[in-house]
Amino acid sequence: MSDFENEAAERVIRVLSQAGVGVSPGGIAANLAAVVDDPPSESAVCAALDELERRDLVRRLDGAYYLLTDHGRDYVEREFEEMGVGFIE
């Protein structure tokens, strides 16, 4: 069970973790649409990014791209290590 308020947040943080670079909300939504059966909308991705940013798990780059913070990378390693970073739920 996820400890995020927004149900898309776990998927969003996984995409950012796999990317390792700054990704736009549209890019995150497009990547999720390519790999999951019920992808979140771009607006749901934006809401998830807002939550992740408030929790200091991601930060904005140039206002349009998001990247994991050190705290976000630690979170991913701690929470997803046993499951792997992939999209299997």
C-alpha positions as CSV (number, residue, x, y, z in Angstrom):
1,M,0.0,0.0,0.0
2,S,1.3,3.4,-0.9
3,D,1.8,6.1,1.7
4,F,1.0,8.9,-0.8
5,E,-2.3,10.9,-0.9
6,N,-2.3,10.9,-4.7
7,E,-2.6,7.4,-6.2
8,A,-0.4,8.4,-9.2
9,A,2.5,9.5,-7.0
10,E,4.1,6.1,-6.7
11,R,4.1,5.6,-10.4
12,V,5.5,9.1,-11.0
13,I,8.4,8.6,-8.6
14,R,9.2,5.3,-10.3
15,V,9.4,7.0,-13.7
16,L,11.7,9.7,-12.3
17,S,13.8,7.1,-10.6
18,Q,14.2,5.1,-13.8
19,A,14.9,8.2,-15.9
20,G,17.6,9.6,-13.7
21,V,17.2,13.0,-15.5
22,G,14.6,15.8,-15.4
23,V,11.3,14.8,-17.0
24,S,8.3,17.0,-17.8
25,P,4.8,16.1,-16.5
26,G,3.8,15.3,-20.1
27,G,6.8,13.1,-20.5
28,I,6.0,11.2,-17.3
29,A,2.4,10.8,-18.5
30,A,3.5,9.5,-21.9
31,N,5.9,7.0,-20.4
32,L,3.2,5.7,-18.0
33,A,0.7,5.5,-20.9
34,A,3.2,3.3,-22.7
35,V,3.7,0.8,-19.9
36,V,0.6,0.6,-17.7
37,D,-3.0,-0.4,-18.4
38,D,-4.7,2.4,-16.6
39,P,-2.3,5.4,-16.8
40,P,-2.9,8.6,-14.9
41,S,-3.9,11.7,-16.8
42,E,-1.3,14.5,-17.1
43,S,-3.3,16.5,-14.6
44,A,-3.1,13.6,-12.1
45,V,0.7,13.5,-12.8
46,C,0.9,17.2,-12.0
47,A,-1.0,16.7,-8.8
48,A,1.3,13.9,-7.8
49,L,4.3,16.0,-8.6
50,D,2.9,18.7,-6.3
51,E,2.7,16.2,-3.5
52,L,6.1,14.8,-4.1
53,E,7.6,18.3,-4.2
54,R,5.9,19.2,-0.9
55,R,7.5,16.1,0.6
56,D,10.9,17.1,-0.8
57,L,11.1,13.9,-2.9
58,V,11.3,15.8,-6.2
59,R,12.4,19.3,-7.3
60,R,11.7,21.4,-10.4
61,L,14.3,22.2,-13.0
62,D,13.7,25.3,-15.1
63,G,10.0,25.3,-14.0
64,A,9.1,22.6,-16.5
65,Y,11.0,19.4,-15.5
66,Y,11.2,17.4,-12.4
67,L,14.0,15.4,-10.9
68,L,14.4,13.3,-7.7
69,T,16.0,15.0,-4.8
70,D,18.6,13.1,-2.6
71,H,15.7,12.4,-0.2
72,G,13.7,11.1,-3.1
73,R,16.4,8.7,-4.2
74,D,16.8,7.5,-0.6
75,Y,13.0,7.0,-0.5
76,V,13.0,4.9,-3.7
77,E,15.9,2.8,-2.5
78,R,14.3,2.1,0.8
79,E,10.7,1.6,-0.3
80,F,11.0,0.0,-3.7
81,E,14.3,-2.0,-3.4
82,E,12.6,-5.3,-2.6
83,M,9.9,-4.8,-5.3
84,G,12.3,-3.5,-7.9
85,V,11.8,-0.2,-9.7
86,G,9.6,-1.6,-12.4
87,F,5.9,-1.2,-12.7
88,I,4.8,-4.5,-11.4
89,E,2.3,-3.9,-8.6
